[in-house]
Amino acid sequence: MKLFKTIGGAAFAVASLALQAQADTWDMPTPYPDATFHTVNIHDFAKDVAEKTGGKLDIKVHSAGSLFKHPEISKAVRSGQVPVGEFFLSLLNNDNSAFGADSLPFLATSYDDAAKLWAAQKPIVEKLLDQQGLMPLYAVPWPPQGLYTTKEIKTVEDLKGLKFRTYNATLEQFATLAGAAPTQVEVPDIPQAFTTGRVEAMITSPSTGANSKAWDFLSHYTDIQAWLPKNIVVVNKRSFRRLDADVQAAVLEAAAAAETRGWEMSKAETAAKVDILKANGITVVEPSAELMAGLKAIGAQMLEGWKANAGAEGEALLKAYGN
């Protein structure tokens, strides 16, 4: 009887180890709420991974900065605290200027240009992330960025002195050059920041504006189509290498599908969210020629400064982009 119990216990232990080897759970922090199309796409990505791996890998999505705040996510993946995460690519601009190329004002202002820029930027981003022990899985752009204000803006001079919401170093520089007062505010805090008077203006996507119910705290949206910044999903290389080869292949396949799907979602999002802004009383206006001339002049000034700081990577990126 003792022999049978010993054999049975050993068999149970082996079975338990086999089950653990077959199933793995990855926690995935993301910065935006579940209603944001990026997060919707990530939930679909997680489902695809579970299906394609036959349940061997389960990705648990922690949205809206609930596990790590936005600026901490890249560091958490790099250190191995979590194996995978999503963040705004240009948050890494201080590590290398190439990370912030897609947030340069008026460098790429359409989806075609954004795709061309990503093709030029991706090999450099891959190399830079590799040095940090990270690997990109996919990247998806936001809709073209527009200007949200509590009053009509006809020229760049109208921005002077306004408290301007920023979320990275590039936008902080933009606000400063426009004569505004930059203030760092994350997406979940936008309504309160406007309501309390911490900020009076921001540049962001129609998605963020609609999801934040911008009509509750501001009046105007000027469709300047300044740039199409990207969110990126990255994985810790050591965590990825621990996966079986078939699971690795499934993750990459699901990531490729998520990138294709995400770009299409972004395109559909643009018109839909602008319509929502209009329906809720936001005044949607085309920018004046004078305003665009002033904004593009700031963009050109920022591009020159970016070139000076971006070094060989920046030069190679712009050459590949054709700028």
C-alpha contacts under 8 A as a table, 3 or more apart, distances in Angstrom:
res1	aa1	res2	aa2	distance
1	M	4	F	5.10
1	M	5	K	6.23
2	K	5	K	5.01
2	K	6	T	6.08
3	L	6	T	5.05
3	L	7	I	6.11
4	F	7	I	5.06
4	F	8	G	5.87
5	K	8	G	4.94
5	K	9	G	5.93
6	T	9	G	5.13
6	T	10	A	6.12
7	I	10	A	5.10
7	I	11	A	6.07
8	G	11	A	5.04
8	G	12	F	6.14
9	G	12	F	5.07
9	G	13	A	6.19
10	A	13	A	5.06
10	A	14	V	6.16
11	A	14	V	5.10
11	A	15	A	6.09
12	F	15	A	5.02
12	F	16	S	6.07
13	A	16	S	5.05
13	A	17	L	6.19
14	V	17	L	5.13
14	V	18	A	6.12
15	A	18	A	5.01
15	A	19	L	6.15
16	S	19	L	5.07
16	S	20	Q	6.24
17	L	20	Q	5.06
17	L	21	A	6.18
18	A	21	A	5.02
18	A	22	Q	6.20
19	L	22	Q	5.02
19	L	23	A	6.26
20	Q	23	A	5.32
20	Q	24	D	6.94
21	A	24	D	7.26
22	Q	55	G	7.92
22	Q	56	K	5.06
23	A	55	G	6.43
23	A	56	K	4.08
23	A	57	L	5.63
23	A	58	D	7.43
24	D	56	K	5.93
24	D	57	L	4.80
24	D	58	D	6.09
25	T	57	L	5.81
25	T	58	D	4.64
25	T	59	I	5.76
25	T	60	K	6.98
26	W	57	L	7.34
26	W	58	D	6.14
26	W	59	I	4.71
26	W	60	K	6.00
26	W	82	V	7.16
26	W	83	P	6.27
26	W	84	V	7.18
27	D	59	I	5.96
27	D	60	K	4.89
27	D	61	V	6.25
27	D	62	H	7.09
27	D	82	V	5.99
27	D	83	P	6.94
27	D	84	V	7.05
28	M	59	I	6.55
28	M	60	K	5.84
28	M	61	V	4.84
28	M	62	H	5.79
28	M	82	V	6.74
28	M	83	P	7.19
28	M	84	V	5.28
28	M	85	G	4.96
28	M	86	E	7.65
29	P	61	V	6.14
29	P	62	H	4.72
29	P	63	S	6.08
29	P	65	G	6.67
29	P	66	S	7.36
29	P	67	L	5.76
29	P	68	F	6.23
29	P	73	I	6.71
29	P	82	V	7.93
29	P	84	V	7.42
29	P	85	G	5.11
29	P	86	E	6.59
30	T	39	T	7.36
30	T	61	V	7.19
30	T	62	H	6.02
30	T	63	S	4.77
30	T	64	A	6.13
30	T	65	G	5.87
30	T	68	F	7.87
30	T	70	H	7.30
30	T	73	I	7.58
30	T	85	G	6.08
30	T	86	E	5.07
30	T	87	F	6.67
31	P	63	S	5.94
31	P	64	A	4.62
31	P	65	G	4.41
31	P	66	S	7.85
31	P	68	F	7.93
31	P	69	K	6.66
31	P	70	H	5.07
31	P	86	E	7.15
31	P	87	F	6.62
32	Y	36	T	6.39
32	Y	38	H	7.74
32	Y	39	T	6.55
32	Y	63	S	5.81
32	Y	64	A	4.17
32	Y	65	G	6.63
32	Y	187	V	7.31
32	Y	188	P	7.66
33	P	36	T	5.67
33	P	39	T	6.76
33	P	63	S	5.59
33	P	64	A	4.37
33	P	188	P	8.00
34	D	37	F	7.78
34	D	39	T	5.36
34	D	40	V	6.21
34	D	63	S	6.25
34	D	64	A	7.17
35	A	39	T	6.92
35	A	40	V	6.65
35	A	211	N	7.41
36	T	39	T	5.40
36	T	40	V	6.35
36	T	207	S	7.18
36	T	208	T	7.72
36	T	211	N	7.11
37	F	40	V	4.86
37	F	41	N	6.06
37	F	207	S	7.98
37	F	262	G	7.91
37	F	265	M	6.95
37	F	266	S	7.43
37	F	269	E	7.79
38	H	41	N	5.12
38	H	42	I	6.27
38	H	140	V	7.65
38	H	231	N	7.95
38	H	262	G	7.03
39	T	42	I	4.87
39	T	43	H	6.23
39	T	63	S	7.16
40	V	43	H	5.22
40	V	44	D	6.41
41	N	44	D	5.03
41	N	45	F	6.14
41	N	258	A	6.55
41	N	261	R	7.51
41	N	262	G	6.23
42	I	45	F	4.78
42	I	46	A	6.16
42	I	61	V	7.75
42	I	258	A	7.49
43	H	46	A	5.07
43	H	47	K	6.28
43	H	61	V	6.89
44	D	47	K	5.05
44	D	48	D	6.14
44	D	258	A	7.65
45	F	48	D	5.05
45	F	49	V	6.22
45	F	254	A	6.03
45	F	255	A	6.73
45	F	257	A	7.96
45	F	258	A	5.89
46	A	49	V	5.12
46	A	50	A	6.31
46	A	58	D	7.12
46	A	59	I	5.35
46	A	60	K	7.45
46	A	61	V	7.71
47	K	50	A	5.16
47	K	51	E	6.22
47	K	59	I	7.98
48	D	51	E	5.12
48	D	52	K	5.88
48	D	254	A	5.82
49	V	52	K	5.16
49	V	53	T	5.91
49	V	57	L	6.77
49	V	58	D	7.21
49	V	59	I	7.60
49	V	250	A	6.42
49	V	251	V	5.73
49	V	254	A	5.98
50	A	53	T	5.39
50	A	54	G	6.01
50	A	55	G	4.82
50	A	56	K	6.89
50	A	57	L	5.71
50	A	58	D	5.51
50	A	59	I	7.48
51	E	54	G	5.16
51	E	55	G	6.28
52	K	55	G	7.74
52	K	247	V	7.97
52	K	250	A	5.63
52	K	251	V	7.91
52	K	254	A	7.79
53	T	56	K	5.24
53	T	57	L	6.25
53	T	246	D	7.57
53	T	247	V	5.64
53	T	250	A	6.14
54	G	57	L	7.85
55	G	58	D	6.43
56	K	247	V	7.35
57	L	247	V	7.42
62	H	65	G	7.14
62	H	66	S	5.94
62	H	67	L	5.97
63	S	66	S	5.91
63	S	67	L	7.66
64	A	188	P	7.44
65	G	68	F	5.24
65	G	69	K	4.58
65	G	70	H	5.96
66	S	69	K	6.96
68	F	72	E	5.92
68	F	73	I	5.80
68	F	76	A	7.78
69	K	72	E	5.42
69	K	73	I	6.50
70	H	73	I	5.55
70	H	87	F	6.56
70	H	186	E	7.89
71	P	74	S	7.10
71	P	75	K	7.97
71	P	87	F	7.90
71	P	91	L	7.28
72	E	75	K	5.39
72	E	76	A	6.13
73	I	76	A	5.03
73	I	77	V	6.35
73	I	85	G	6.39
73	I	86	E	7.11
73	I	87	F	6.62
74	S	77	V	5.29
74	S	78	R	6.10
74	S	85	G	7.05
74	S	86	E	7.66
74	S	87	F	6.82
75	K	78	R	4.94
75	K	79	S	6.05
76	A	79	S	5.30
76	A	80	G	6.17
76	A	81	Q	5.10
76	A	82	V	5.92
77	V	80	G	5.10
77	V	81	Q	6.00
77	V	82	V	5.09
77	V	83	P	5.50
77	V	84	V	5.80
77	V	85	G	6.43
77	V	134	L	7.67
77	V	234	V	7.74
77	V	235	V	6.77
77	V	236	N	5.72
78	R	81	Q	7.75
78	R	132	Q	6.54
78	R	133	G	6.21
78	R	134	L	6.31
78	R	236	N	6.07
79	S	82	V	7.80
80	G	83	P	5.81
80	G	236	N	6.50
80	G	239	S	7.68
82	V	85	G	7.45
82	V	236	N	7.91
83	P	235	V	5.68
83	P	236	N	5.12
83	P	239	S	5.75
83	P	240	F	7.71
84	V	233	V	7.21
84	V	234	V	5.73
84	V	235	V	4.31
84	V	236	N	6.20
85	G	233	V	5.64
85	G	234	V	5.76
85	G	235	V	6.71
86	E	231	N	6.72
86	E	232	I	5.58
86	E	233	V	4.34
86	E	234	V	6.47
87	F	91	L	7.70
87	F	231	N	5.48
87	F	232	I	5.69
87	F	233	V	6.73
88	F	91	L	5.72
88	F	229	P	7.81
88	F	230	K	6.21
88	F	231	N	4.37
88	F	232	I	6.25
89	L	92	L	6.16
89	L	93	N	7.87
89	L	99	F	6.15
89	L	100	G	6.89
89	L	229	P	7.65
89	L	230	K	5.91
89	L	231	N	5.40
89	L	232	I	5.67
90	S	93	N	5.05
90	S	99	F	5.19
90	S	100	G	4.16
90	S	101	A	7.50
90	S	102	D	7.39
90	S	103	S	6.63
90	S	168	N	7.04
90	S	229	P	7.63
90	S	230	K	7.77
91	L	94	N	7.41
91	L	99	F	7.72
91	L	100	G	7.42
91	L	168	N	5.81
91	L	169	A	7.67
92	L	95	D	5.35
92	L	96	N	6.77
92	L	97	S	7.97
92	L	99	F	5.80
92	L	100	G	7.13
93	N	96	N	5.17
93	N	97	S	4.85
93	N	98	A	6.89
93	N	99	F	5.02
93	N	100	G	4.90
93	N	169	A	7.41
94	N	97	S	6.53
94	N	169	A	7.81
95	D	99	F	7.84
96	N	99	F	5.94
96	N	100	G	7.82
96	N	310	A	6.93
97	S	100	G	5.43
97	S	101	A	6.87
97	S	306	W	6.90
97	S	309	N	6.72
97	S	310	A	4.95
97	S	314	G	7.05
98	A	101	A	5.41
98	A	121	Q	7.16
98	A	124	I	7.31
98	A	125	V	7.11
98	A	310	A	6.30
98	A	313	E	6.43
98	A	314	G	5.63
98	A	317	L	7.51
99	F	102	D	7.62
99	F	121	Q	7.95
99	F	125	V	6.51
100	G	103	S	5.43
100	G	104	L	6.87
100	G	170	T	7.46
101	A	104	L	5.48
101	A	121	Q	7.63
102	D	107	L	7.61
102	D	108	A	7.14
102	D	114	A	7.48
102	D	117	L	7.23
102	D	118	W	7.78
102	D	227	W	6.93
102	D	228	L	6.44
102	D	229	P	5.07
102	D	230	K	6.90
103	S	170	T	6.91
103	S	171	L	7.96
103	S	227	W	6.01
103	S	228	L	6.81
103	S	229	P	5.12
104	L	107	L	5.82
104	L	108	A	7.90
104	L	170	T	7.12
104	L	227	W	6.77
104	L	299	G	6.88
104	L	302	M	7.28
104	L	303	L	6.79
105	P	108	A	7.70
105	P	226	A	5.35
105	P	227	W	5.55
105	P	296	K	7.35
105	P	298	I	7.93
105	P	299	G	4.79
105	P	300	A	7.94
105	P	302	M	7.74
106	F	109	T	5.69
106	F	225	Q	7.81
106	F	226	A	5.11
106	F	227	W	5.64
106	F	296	K	6.51
106	F	299	G	6.08
107	L	227	W	6.92
107	L	299	G	7.76
108	A	113	D	5.10
108	A	114	A	5.45
108	A	117	L	7.11
108	A	226	A	7.94
108	A	227	W	5.72
108	A	228	L	6.88
109	T	113	D	6.49
109	T	114	A	6.92
109	T	144	P	6.56
109	T	225	Q	5.89
109	T	226	A	5.92
109	T	227	W	4.84
109	T	228	L	6.30
110	S	113	D	5.20
110	S	114	A	6.01
110	S	144	P	7.16
110	S	225	Q	7.89
110	S	227	W	7.74
110	S	228	L	7.37
111	Y	114	A	4.84
111	Y	115	A	6.05
111	Y	228	L	7.61
111	Y	267	K	7.77
112	D	115	A	5.23
112	D	116	K	6.29
113	D	116	K	4.99
113	D	117	L	6.04
114	A	117	L	4.99
114	A	118	W	6.11
114	A	141	P	7.80
114	A	228	L	6.48
115	A	118	W	5.10
115	A	119	A	6.25
116	K	119	A	5.16
116	K	120	A	6.50
116	K	321	Y	6.41
117	L	120	A	5.10
117	L	121	Q	5.96
117	L	321	Y	5.59
118	W	121	Q	4.79
118	W	122	K	5.55
119	A	122	K	5.56
119	A	123	P	7.58
119	A	321	Y	7.84
120	A	123	P	6.88
120	A	124	I	7.74
120	A	317	L	5.47
120	A	318	L	7.51
120	A	320	A	5.22
120	A	321	Y	5.41
121	Q	124	I	5.55
121	Q	125	V	6.11
121	Q	317	L	5.80
122	K	125	V	4.99
122	K	126	E	5.98
123	P	126	E	5.11
123	P	127	K	6.33
124	I	127	K	5.17
124	I	128	L	6.21
124	I	313	E	6.76
124	I	317	L	7.46
125	V	128	L	5.10
125	V	129	L	5.96
126	E	129	L	5.23
126	E	130	D	6.01
126	E	135	M	6.53
126	E	136	P	6.43
127	K	130	D	5.10
127	K	131	Q	6.62
128	L	131	Q	5.33
128	L	132	Q	6.95
129	L	132	Q	5.06
129	L	133	G	6.45
129	L	134	L	4.99
129	L	135	M	6.03
129	L	136	P	7.40
130	D	133	G	5.05
130	D	134	L	5.12
130	D	135	M	5.96
131	Q	134	L	7.31
133	G	236	N	6.18
133	G	237	K	5.60
133	G	238	R	7.53
134	L	234	V	6.39
134	L	235	V	5.71
134	L	236	N	4.79
134	L	237	K	5.26
135	M	234	V	5.47
135	M	235	V	5.33
135	M	236	N	6.43
135	M	237	K	5.97
136	P	139	A	7.83
136	P	232	I	7.05
136	P	233	V	6.02
136	P	234	V	4.29
136	P	235	V	6.36
137	L	232	I	7.59
137	L	233	V	5.51
137	L	234	V	5.35
137	L	235	V	6.81
137	L	252	L	6.77
137	L	255	A	5.64
137	L	256	A	7.62
138	Y	232	I	5.91
138	Y	233	V	5.50
138	Y	234	V	7.34
138	Y	255	A	5.78
138	Y	256	A	6.65
138	Y	258	A	7.19
138	Y	259	E	5.44
139	A	230	K	6.21
139	A	231	N	5.59
139	A	232	I	4.24
139	A	233	V	6.23
139	A	259	E	6.01
140	V	230	K	5.31
140	V	231	N	5.54
140	V	232	I	6.60
140	V	259	E	5.98
140	V	262	G	5.60
140	V	263	W	5.68
140	V	266	S	7.72
141	P	228	L	5.74
141	P	229	P	5.43
141	P	230	K	3.95
141	P	231	N	6.21
141	P	262	G	7.87
141	P	263	W	6.57
141	P	266	S	6.72
142	W	145	Q	7.72
142	W	205	S	6.47
142	W	207	S	7.86
142	W	228	L	5.57
142	W	229	P	5.76
142	W	230	K	5.91
142	W	231	N	7.53
142	W	266	S	6.06
143	P	205	S	5.57
143	P	206	P	6.79
143	P	207	S	7.31
143	P	228	L	5.87
143	P	266	S	5.76
143	P	267	K	6.67
143	P	269	E	7.06
143	P	270	T	5.46
144	P	205	S	6.04
144	P	206	P	7.82
144	P	225	Q	4.71
144	P	226	A	6.29
144	P	227	W	5.43
144	P	228	L	4.81
144	P	229	P	7.93
144	P	270	T	7.55
145	Q	203	I	6.08
145	Q	204	T	4.82
145	Q	205	S	4.48
145	Q	206	P	7.19
145	Q	223	D	7.62
145	Q	224	I	7.00
145	Q	225	Q	5.04
145	Q	226	A	5.27
145	Q	227	W	5.64
145	Q	228	L	6.37
146	G	203	I	5.38
146	G	204	T	5.56
146	G	205	S	5.88
146	G	206	P	7.04
146	G	221	Y	6.68
146	G	222	T	5.82
146	G	223	D	4.87
146	G	224	I	5.18
146	G	225	Q	5.52
146	G	226	A	6.58
147	L	201	A	7.33
147	L	202	M	5.92
147	L	203	I	4.52
147	L	204	T	6.70
147	L	221	Y	5.58
147	L	222	T	4.98
147	L	223	D	6.51
147	L	224	I	6.56
148	Y	201	A	5.52
148	Y	202	M	5.23
148	Y	203	I	6.06
148	Y	204	T	7.53
148	Y	218	L	7.32
148	Y	219	S	7.76
148	Y	220	H	5.70
148	Y	221	Y	4.61
148	Y	222	T	6.47
149	T	152	E	7.01
149	T	153	I	7.58
149	T	200	E	6.10
149	T	201	A	4.45
149	T	202	M	6.70
149	T	218	L	5.94
149	T	219	S	6.39
149	T	220	H	5.27
149	T	221	Y	6.59
150	T	200	E	6.14
150	T	201	A	6.80
150	T	217	F	7.65
150	T	218	L	4.50
150	T	219	S	5.05
150	T	220	H	6.11
151	K	218	L	7.71
151	K	219	S	6.31
151	K	220	H	6.10
152	E	220	H	6.20
153	I	156	V	7.55
153	I	158	D	5.69
153	I	159	L	7.18
153	I	222	T	7.79
153	I	291	L	7.86
154	K	158	D	6.64
154	K	287	P	7.16
154	K	288	S	6.15
154	K	290	E	7.29
154	K	291	L	5.73
155	T	158	D	5.47
155	T	159	L	7.59
155	T	288	S	7.51
155	T	290	E	5.88
155	T	291	L	4.17
155	T	292	M	7.91
155	T	294	G	7.04
156	V	159	L	5.51
156	V	160	K	7.35
156	V	178	A	6.34
156	V	291	L	5.60
156	V	294	G	5.70
156	V	295	L	6.61
157	E	160	K	5.44
157	E	178	A	7.43
157	E	179	G	7.64
159	L	162	L	5.60
159	L	178	A	6.45
159	L	179	G	6.55
159	L	180	A	5.76
160	K	178	A	6.39
160	K	179	G	4.37
160	K	180	A	4.76
160	K	181	A	7.95
161	G	179	G	6.08
161	G	180	A	4.68
161	G	181	A	5.99
162	L	179	G	7.93
162	L	180	A	4.92
162	L	181	A	5.88
162	L	199	V	7.51
162	L	200	E	6.00
162	L	201	A	6.73
163	K	180	A	6.06
163	K	181	A	4.66
163	K	182	P	6.06
163	K	183	T	6.70
163	K	198	R	6.74
163	K	199	V	4.55
163	K	200	E	5.17
163	K	201	A	6.37
164	F	175	A	6.50
164	F	180	A	6.03
164	F	181	A	5.48
164	F	182	P	4.70
164	F	183	T	5.78
164	F	199	V	5.44
164	F	200	E	6.04
164	F	201	A	4.86
164	F	202	M	5.53
165	R	182	P	5.90
165	R	183	T	4.94
165	R	184	Q	5.82
165	R	185	V	5.87
165	R	199	V	5.79
165	R	200	E	7.61
165	R	201	A	6.21
165	R	202	M	4.92
165	R	203	I	7.53
166	T	169	A	7.94
166	T	171	L	5.59
166	T	172	E	5.61
166	T	175	A	7.81
166	T	182	P	5.99
166	T	183	T	5.59
166	T	184	Q	4.78
166	T	185	V	6.12
166	T	202	M	7.03
166	T	203	I	7.89
167	Y	171	L	6.72
167	Y	172	E	7.45
167	Y	184	Q	5.47
167	Y	185	V	6.12
167	Y	186	E	6.42
168	N	171	L	5.63
168	N	172	E	6.29
168	N	184	Q	7.70
169	A	172	E	4.95
169	A	173	Q	6.20
170	T	173	Q	5.19
170	T	174	F	6.26
171	L	174	F	4.80
171	L	175	A	6.09
172	E	175	A	5.21
172	E	176	T	6.21
172	E	182	P	5.55
172	E	183	T	7.75
173	Q	176	T	5.07
173	Q	177	L	6.16
174	F	177	L	5.24
174	F	178	A	6.24
174	F	298	I	7.07
174	F	299	G	7.78
174	F	302	M	7.64
175	A	178	A	5.08
175	A	179	G	6.40
175	A	180	A	5.11
175	A	181	A	6.55
175	A	182	P	5.74
176	T	179	G	5.13
176	T	180	A	5.46
176	T	181	A	6.36
176	T	182	P	6.55
177	L	180	A	7.45
177	L	298	I	6.72
178	A	295	L	7.95
178	A	298	I	7.35
183	T	198	R	7.69
183	T	199	V	7.02
185	V	189	D	6.28
185	V	190	I	6.47
185	V	193	A	7.40
186	E	189	D	5.56
186	E	190	I	6.63
187	V	190	I	5.39
187	V	208	T	7.44
187	V	212	S	7.88
188	P	191	P	7.55
188	P	212	S	7.76
189	D	192	Q	5.61
189	D	193	A	6.09
190	I	193	A	5.08
190	I	194	F	6.31
190	I	212	S	7.03
191	P	194	F	5.41
191	P	195	T	6.05
191	P	212	S	6.46
191	P	213	K	7.73
191	P	214	A	7.23
191	P	216	D	7.94
191	P	217	F	6.89
192	Q	195	T	4.95
192	Q	196	T	5.92
193	A	196	T	5.45
193	A	197	G	6.12
193	A	198	R	4.88
193	A	199	V	5.69
194	F	197	G	5.06
194	F	198	R	5.92
194	F	199	V	5.10
194	F	200	E	6.02
194	F	217	F	6.10
194	F	218	L	7.69
195	T	198	R	7.72
195	T	217	F	5.96
196	T	199	V	7.95
197	G	200	E	6.54
199	V	202	M	7.78
200	E	218	L	7.97
204	T	208	T	6.54
204	T	209	G	7.02
205	S	208	T	5.40
205	S	209	G	6.33
206	P	209	G	5.03
206	P	210	A	6.02
206	P	269	E	7.81
206	P	270	T	6.20
206	P	273	K	5.36
206	P	274	V	5.73
206	P	277	L	7.79
207	S	210	A	5.33
207	S	211	N	5.96
207	S	269	E	6.72
207	S	270	T	7.11
207	S	273	K	5.72
208	T	211	N	5.09
208	T	212	S	5.83
209	G	212	S	5.23
209	G	213	K	6.21
209	G	214	A	5.23
209	G	277	L	7.62
210	A	213	K	5.00
210	A	214	A	6.11
210	A	273	K	5.93
210	A	274	V	7.74
210	A	276	I	6.56
210	A	277	L	6.03
211	N	214	A	7.76
213	K	216	D	5.94
214	A	217	F	5.68
214	A	218	L	5.94
214	A	219	S	7.94
214	A	277	L	7.73
214	A	282	I	7.97
215	W	218	L	5.53
215	W	219	S	6.26
215	W	277	L	7.11
215	W	280	N	6.30
215	W	281	G	6.47
215	W	282	I	5.75
218	L	282	I	7.68
219	S	281	G	7.59
219	S	282	I	5.20
219	S	283	T	6.11
220	H	282	I	5.57
220	H	283	T	4.76
220	H	284	V	6.10
220	H	285	V	7.54
221	Y	282	I	6.68
221	Y	283	T	6.07
221	Y	284	V	4.85
221	Y	285	V	6.37
222	T	284	V	5.92
222	T	285	V	5.00
222	T	286	E	5.85
222	T	287	P	5.85
223	D	284	V	7.19
223	D	285	V	6.38
223	D	286	E	5.54
223	D	287	P	6.34
224	I	286	E	7.27
224	I	287	P	6.07
224	I	292	M	7.22
225	Q	228	L	7.93
235	V	239	S	7.39
235	V	240	F	6.73
236	N	239	S	5.33
236	N	240	F	6.23
237	K	240	F	5.01
237	K	241	R	6.10
238	R	241	R	5.12
238	R	242	R	6.37
239	S	242	R	5.29
239	S	243	L	7.06
240	F	243	L	5.56
240	F	248	Q	6.83
241	R	244	D	7.68
241	R	248	Q	7.76
243	L	247	V	6.01
243	L	248	Q	5.97
244	D	247	V	5.24
244	D	248	Q	6.24
245	A	248	Q	5.07
245	A	249	A	6.26
246	D	249	A	5.12
246	D	250	A	6.25
247	V	250	A	4.99
247	V	251	V	6.20
248	Q	251	V	5.19
248	Q	252	L	6.34
249	A	252	L	5.22
249	A	253	E	6.13
250	A	253	E	5.02
250	A	254	A	6.11
251	V	254	A	5.14
251	V	255	A	6.06
252	L	255	A	4.94
252	L	256	A	6.19
253	E	256	A	5.25
253	E	257	A	6.41
254	A	257	A	5.13
254	A	258	A	6.13
255	A	258	A	4.93
255	A	259	E	6.24
256	A	259	E	5.24
256	A	260	T	6.45
257	A	260	T	5.25
257	A	261	R	6.02
258	A	261	R	5.03
258	A	262	G	5.69
259	E	262	G	5.04
259	E	263	W	6.29
260	T	263	W	5.54
260	T	264	E	6.64
261	R	264	E	5.29
261	R	265	M	6.16
262	G	265	M	4.92
262	G	266	S	6.09
263	W	266	S	5.06
263	W	267	K	6.38
264	E	267	K	5.17
264	E	268	A	6.33
265	M	268	A	5.18
265	M	269	E	5.95
266	S	269	E	4.92
266	S	270	T	6.46
267	K	270	T	5.55
267	K	271	A	7.62
268	A	271	A	6.22
268	A	272	A	6.48
269	E	272	A	5.18
269	E	273	K	5.83
270	T	273	K	5.62
270	T	274	V	6.31
271	A	274	V	5.25
271	A	275	D	6.21
272	A	275	D	5.24
272	A	276	I	6.44
273	K	276	I	4.89
273	K	277	L	6.27
274	V	277	L	5.05
274	V	278	K	6.34
274	V	284	V	7.95
275	D	278	K	5.09
275	D	279	A	6.08
276	I	279	A	5.01
276	I	280	N	6.25
277	L	280	N	5.37
277	L	281	G	6.63
277	L	282	I	5.35
277	L	283	T	7.99
277	L	284	V	7.68
278	K	281	G	5.34
278	K	282	I	5.10
278	K	283	T	6.47
278	K	284	V	6.46
279	A	282	I	7.42
287	P	291	L	6.24
287	P	292	M	6.47
288	S	291	L	5.18
288	S	292	M	6.33
289	A	292	M	5.19
289	A	293	A	6.07
290	E	293	A	5.16
290	E	294	G	6.31
291	L	294	G	5.21
291	L	295	L	6.17
292	M	295	L	5.03
292	M	296	K	5.92
293	A	296	K	5.27
293	A	297	A	6.15
294	G	297	A	5.15
294	G	298	I	6.53
295	L	298	I	5.16
295	L	299	G	6.30
296	K	299	G	4.74
296	K	300	A	6.09
297	A	300	A	5.11
297	A	301	Q	6.27
298	I	301	Q	5.10
298	I	302	M	6.20
299	G	302	M	5.07
299	G	303	L	6.14
300	A	303	L	5.07
300	A	304	E	6.43
301	Q	304	E	5.35
301	Q	305	G	6.48
302	M	305	G	5.07
302	M	306	W	6.02
303	L	306	W	4.90
303	L	307	K	6.13
304	E	307	K	5.14
304	E	308	A	6.45
305	G	308	A	5.19
305	G	309	N	6.55
306	W	309	N	5.20
306	W	310	A	5.80
307	K	310	A	5.18
307	K	311	G	6.87
307	K	314	G	6.32
307	K	315	E	7.03
308	A	311	G	6.61
310	A	313	E	6.18
310	A	314	G	4.48
310	A	315	E	7.12
311	G	314	G	5.44
311	G	315	E	6.32
312	A	315	E	5.07
312	A	316	A	6.09
313	E	316	A	5.18
313	E	317	L	6.07
314	G	317	L	4.98
314	G	318	L	6.18
315	E	318	L	5.37
315	E	319	K	6.12
316	A	319	K	5.10
316	A	320	A	6.14
317	L	320	A	5.20
317	L	321	Y	6.13
318	L	321	Y	4.87
318	L	322	G	5.95
318	L	323	N	5.25
319	K	322	G	5.02
319	K	323	N	6.10
320	A	323	N	7.88
